[in-house]
Amino acid sequence: MAEIITPYEKFACAYDQMMANVDYVRWANYIESLLRNYKCYPRKILDVACGTAALTVLLAERGYEMWGLDRAEGMLAIARQKATTRDLDVQFVQGEMQSFDLNQRFDAVICTYDSINYALSEEDLASVFQTVSTHLEPSGLFIFDVTTEKNIAQHFHAQTFAENRENYSYIWKNVYSYHNKICHTDLTFFIREDELFRRFEEVHVQKIFEVRTIKKLLNQTGYKMLGAHDMYTFNRSNRHSDRINFTAQKEA
């Protein structure tokens, strides 16, 4: 019988291999270009939902004082190992993005790779924005992205992905509901433990939010939305966008 576990706990052992195609250098360059464009020159940055810290450590290597927060201790264990291997002083903390409390202020906060879509209601999303705001310095920037309905419908809905590796295998099934704009993902892992493989299951649920909804909630929680761009560009997002990057500024 499979063990049902918290999302990203067992996913952590395979995450970096499964995401090997992601160009994190390009992502880091884009974040820095956004910071420059909006005249923000941060010293201290928080990476919310940092995962295994691929982006966090890249930015730390570029001289920023980085903190990383994630709900999954499995991901954070790998993140800490990466930072130690690179001799980087990065602070990693376990916490929920809707309610974390670090007793710290940051010049900028980032939240990447559609982590925002794990907020499943407007109330949840407003809580994320409010929690981030309490950790931002006045006029600090919040940079985050969301996946779009077009991306989910075209590339994930009713799709099954599977792969065999030496130490693990996985089956990844996706179903999207147009009615409530929820994507439901079932991940089944078979992870090698000595000579046997143990089965684990994770359930991931994400919600699609419209740009106008995000702008409304940002305004309600004390931000000015500076931009909603087609990913990796400064072009305005549109119906063809697979991912939209938002930049918001906390009101002074």
N, C-alpha and C positions, 0 to 999 in steps of 0.2 A: 504494500500500500504506500502511495506517495505521501511525503510529508509536505503540508502546505505551510509556506513560510512567508515572512514579511518581504515585500518587493525589494529587490536589489541585494538581499543578503547572500544568496548563493549565486546570483547573477554576477556578483563581484569577481568570482574566480575566473570567469570567462569574458568579462566585460571588455577589457582592453583588446583582446584578440578579435572579438566580434566587431569592435569599433575601429579596427586598424585602418579603415579607409577614411576616417575622419581627419581632415586637415586642421589640426589644432593650431599650427603655426599661423595659418591664414586667419583663423578665428582670433588669435591673440593680436595679430596685426590690425584686424578690423576693429577690435575693442579699443586699441590705442588710437586709431584714426578717429573714432567717435569721440574719445576723450579730448583729443586735440581740437576737433571741429567745434566742440562746445566749450572750449577754453577751460577744461578741467585738467589739472595737473596733479593727480593724487599721489600721496605718499603711502597711504594705508587703504587696502582694498579687501572687501569681504566677498568670497565666492560662495553663494548660497546654492545648495544642492550640488556640491562640488564633485560628487562621485569619487572616482579614483584619482582625481586631482591632475589629470593630464594638462588642463588649462591653467590650473592654480600654480603648478610648479614652473610652467613656462613663464608666467608673469613674475613669479618670484625670482627667476633667473635674470629677468630684465630689471631687477632692482626695486620692485614694489614690496612693501611689507604686507604679506598675504596672510589672510585667515580663510579657512575653509570650513563650511558647515554642511552636514548631510544627515539624513535620518537613519542611514544604514551603516551599522558598525562594520559590516563586512567590507564595504567600500572604503571606509575611513582607515581600516587596517592597511589596505594596499596603498592608500594615499600617504599615510605616515611613512611607510617603507620607501616610497618613491622619494619623499623629501629627505629622509635620512641618507639614502644612497647618493643623492646629489649634494649632500651637506648643506641643505637649505633649512633655515629656521622658519617654518610655517606652523601656525597654530591651527589644529583641527579639533572641531567640537561636534558632538552628536546633538541633533535637535531637529524639530519640525519647522518648516519654513513659515508656517502660520503663527508660530508662538514662541520662537527662540528668544532668549534673553542673555546677551553676552556682556552686558554692562560696559559696552565699548561704543565709540563713535568712529565712523569710517568716512573717508573722503569720497569713496565710490563703492557701490555694491553691484555685483554682476550675478546673473542667474541664467545659465545657458542651456542649450540643447533641449528645448521645450519642457523643461522642468516645471515651468509655470502652469502647463496644461494639467498637472496633477492636482491643482485646485479645482474642485468639482462643482463649485457654485459661485455665484457672485459674492456671497458672504465670505466664502473661503478666500477668494482672490483679494477682496478688500482687506481681509486679515493679513495676508501676505504683504500687501502694499503698506499697511499701517505698521506692521512689525519691522519691515525694512526701514521705514521712515524714522522710527525711534532710534535706529542705529546709524543714521546718516547725519553728517554735519550739515548745517544750514547751507543751501545751494548745492549740496552734493548730488551726484548723478546716480541714477538707478538704470542699469542697462540690462535688458532681458529680451528673450525671444519666445515666440510661440509657433507651433506648427499650425497649419491651416487645414480647413476642411478639404480643399482641393488636394493637398498632399496625402491626407489620410485616405480619401476616397479613391484616389488614383493608384496609390502605391501600397496600401495596407489592407483596405477593406476586403474581407473574404479571401485573404491570402494566407498561405501557410509557408513558413520557412523552416528548414531543417539542415543540420550539419553534424557530421561526425568528426571528432578530434581524438587525439590519443588519450587525453585525460577527461574528456567530457563529450557529451552529445546534447543537442537540444532540439525541441520542436516549438515553434513560435506561431500561434494562431491568432488572427485578428478579425474582429467584427465591429463595424461602425454603425451606429444608429443615427440616421438623419433626423429622427424625431426629437431626441434630446441632446444630440451632438456629443455623444459619448463613444469613445473607442475603448473596447474591451479586449484585452490581450491576455491570453493564457500561455505561459511559458513553462514547459516541462524540461527539466534538466536530468541527465544521468551523469553523475560525477564519480570519478574513480576514487575509491577508498581502499588502498592496498590492492588486492586482486579482484575486488568486486566493484560494481557500479551501484551507487545508491540514487534513488529517484526522489526529486524534489519538484514542487510546483509553486509557481508564483503567479499571482493575478495582478495585472496592471490596468488601471482605469484612468483615462485622460479625457478632458473636456475641451471642446473647441470654443473659443471666445471670439466675437467680432471685434474689429478695431474700435468701433464706436463704444462698445461696452467697456473695453479696457480704458479708453480715454475718459469715460464718465467716472469710472472707479478711481482712476488716478487723480482726477480733479477733486473727488469727494474726500480723498485721503491726504490732500495737501501737496500735490505735485502739479507741475506744469509739464504737459507732454511736449517734448521738443521735436520728436520725429518718430515715424512709423515707416521703416524702410524695408524694401526688398533686400533679403539677406546679402551681406557682404558689399552692399552698395549704399549710395546716398539717394537712390531713386525711391520715389514714393511707392509704397506697397500697392498691389493691385490684385485682381481676381486670379491672376496666373501665379502669384507668389506661393511657393511651397513653405516658406518660413518668413516670418516678419520680425524684424528687430526693432524694439522700442527703446528710446532714450527719454527718460523723465528726470526732471530736476525738482528736488525738494524745495518748497518755498522758503525763502530766507526768514 
